[in-house]
Amino acid sequence: MSDAAGFGEIMKTATLLREIDTDECQRRNALSNKRVDLKLLPGAQVTVLESLDQGRAFLVEFAERSPDSCDWLGVLYTSELEFQTTRN
């Protein structure tokens, strides 16, 4: 992972704290090819790609099908995430 998020060599993962239903997933998904049935459940693990707005928001990706795919890409806020830190 690059240092775009300002995390250095540490990759950040986070846990989603609330459900994002299928309608909200559609609206907030930045991908052009969107799964219509996707919803994000509390406890879902996301990868933080970049910190935005001085750490108040984060560009994150969610991969449900496999670690090498991206099913959802969007901005989540600190109130929606709980952070974990893992070393690469």
N, C-alpha and C positions, 0 to 999 in steps of 0.2 A: 504494500500500500504506500502511496506517495505521502508526502507530508502536507498535502493540500488542506487537510483538516487541522493541521497544527499539532498532531499527536506524535510526531517523530516516528520512531520505529515501533510504536505501540499501536496495535489495531484496536479500535473501539467497537464493541458490540453493545447492544442495548436490548432491553425487554420492553415490549409494548405494554402500557398500563391499562389501556381501554380498548374496547372493540371499535373497529372502523368497518362499518357495514358495506355491502356491495355498492350502494349508491355513492357513498362518500369515497370509497376506493376508486371508483370510476372518475370522480371529479378531481381527486388529488393525485392521481397517477400520471406521471410525466412521460410514460412510455407511449409510443404511438400504437403499438399492438397490445391492447388491453384485454385481460381475461374478464369476461362479464360476470363470472360466478365467484370471483375472488373477494373474500373478506378477511380482514386481519383480526385475530382474536387476542385478548389479553394473554400475555405470556409469550407471544410470538417473538422470535429473535430476529433482529435487524442488524445490518452492518452500517455503521456511520461512515459516510464518504467524505463529508465536508461540514465544517462548522460555519454557520451563517449568523448574521445580525449579532455579532459579538458574543456568540455562544448561547443565544436565546432560541435558535432554530438550527436544524440539522438536515442535510440531504442524506437520506438513508435508502438502502435497497433491501428488499425482502425476497428471499429465494425459497419457495415452497417445494418446487419439483426436484431441484438438485442444487448443490452448492455452486455449480458453474452456470446457473441460469439466474435471470432477474425477472421476477414476476411482478414486482411493484417498485417504483422509484418515485420518491416524493419528499416533501419537506414535513418533518414532524417537529414538535416543540418540546421544550424541557418538561412541561407538565404531562406529556404523553409517554415519556420514556424514563426507564431506570437503567443506569449505565453499569457495565462491567468492563474490566480491562483485562485483555489477554495479550501476552507477548508472542510475536511471530517467531 
